Amino acid sequence: MLITFQSRASPDVVMLRDLAQYLLGLIGKRLDTRGVIMHDELPGAIGRLEAAILADAKAEETLEPLHCSADNHRESRNRLSQRAWPFLDMMREARKSDADIIWGL
């Protein structure tokens, strides 16, 4: 199922339910039928998501030598930063415009 995040500050962001649930959990929200991230919650939410992205990158960097050698190099990475970027960008734009972010199933 697809979840659409909307804000007057940026284009819509559409993602799969599992990813939306994961990202919202990282910022302290639950994926309900409908929801909102109020503009005054955005600075904290952005900080938590950025911290999770940094932690993911550090963990990936630490584990990389265990999974890859000179003969076995992973070309494609599905990092949190790539999956979260559109949502993080929306949150940043909404913060600049003092706009809320809403979603519905």
Order of alpha helices (4+ residues) and beta strands (2+ residues): beta-beta-alpha-beta-alpha-alpha-beta
